[in-house]
């Protein structure tokens, strides 16, 4: 977080979403970053951080369930690093 309370966010889009964002930006006559920021603001204003919404968001992340299960298996098998060792 910066001194003014804002947060800088960098993200990488796959080709399909990058093309869609470029098309939206072109129609708005703005840079893709400006269009992306506006889209993100709109989504954040409309979303509620309740359990159903969060679960839906997590379910939409490719491989999230498998990664979580792998992490649980690693923890159960003792394949972890203590926080003090980081």
VENRA-V615060 format. One record per pair of residues at least 4 apart in sequence whose ideal C-beta (glycine too) atoms are under 6 Angstrom apart, sorted by the first residue. I is the first residue (numbers start at 0). J is the second residue. Records with the same first field share a line. If there is no record, write none. Layout:
I: J / J
This chain:
0: 6
1: 5
12: 16 / 17
20: 31 / 35
21: 31
23: 34
24: 29 / 31 / 34
27: 34
29: 33 / 34
42: 46
46: 52
47: 52
57: 63
62: 66
73: 78
74: 79
80: 84
